[in-house]
């Protein structure tokens, strides 16, 4: 493993940023990542399908967007197992004029538009922050779309229009044991190891997972990386729009995952395989020739960081040459996912603040968001965090990544109730007592 290289001189920064990143022999476009469909084993789906609910808006289009809707649809069309359908839903205050054109040109009867909600009431943000209750409105529409999945749907996956799926994702879902209620797959994410040092949290190293591990709990999962057994979801009338009444942080996906685990849902974990690219990710940023900006990863307006252009970085470093550090490092990645097998390493250029006293990772995200590998490095005097209210009390199987996260002081381990692999959850209230978090919604 190469150590990260710190580019200290501005002249060197400009040269390095204008030079192509070293990615084996060549760089790869995002369209190549979707790839051609490889041959795969035959999977008996028994006439059932995976129903993808794709939430999209004009920013995923061609004219004013990043063309990502076309790419996610292409990644679905390239699946080794073709038993799927995609329902598209739009909720925004601006119309998506190219939506029908994109669907028509996909020329695939499995792709169709379920709903378009366009109204000033659905503005995502107000004054640069999320509009009040926006996420719950979006999840209410999502719940409606889930109930519109075709009758032969065995699984449902809810995703956004700028994500990408490896060609073996559907195959992997159908490869889970038949008695499983959910499948949780690891994924590429800007929230990879959020409490670790900026930029270096993405670096390859011994024992470091290739991407973010899916723990099926708050801050350790992603909506797009989970497949749920649709029949049970509907039978229990599970609704994402109801699990976070305040709708303050849009973490309905993690809260729902926790509730299902508490209710005894059987979960099949797929660790070490990174089959979802949740945009933006540092891996894809590197392949596209961008620079990852980790100087803003703890800011409320840009949680997790963002992929920016070399020009953007050069201008900022010219203006404030002492404010930033630019690193080059080899990022983690699953060599068997997407088109990444072509690369012996993927080099990322990453920007962070030079003043370490301004790194607020652990304080911003709290202990509940720490990756398994980073738990031992958490400060002993880490102040309480609002998210600490969601505390796992473990009853773990070997593939449950939460097994090594110690409980908060004052909590006790749950007794074995014979429900293998199901975590118990306990809500810590201000007086130190614990509320019952097993309410059926």
Beta strands, then each sheet from edge to edge (+ up, - down):
strand 1: 5-7
strand 2: 49-56
strand 3: 84-92
strand 4: 111-118
strand 5: 125-126
strand 6: 129-130
strand 7: 153-160
strand 8: 164-165
strand 9: 182-188
strand 10: 226-229
strand 11: 267-277
strand 12: 291-293
strand 13: 306-308
strand 14: 324-330
strand 15: 347-353
strand 16: 390-393
strand 17: 424-428
strand 18: 434-436
sheet 1: 1+ 14- 15+ 12+ 13-
sheet 2: 4+ 3+ 2+ 7+ 10- 9+ 11+ 8-
sheet 3: 5+ 6-
sheet 4: 16+ 17- 18+
end
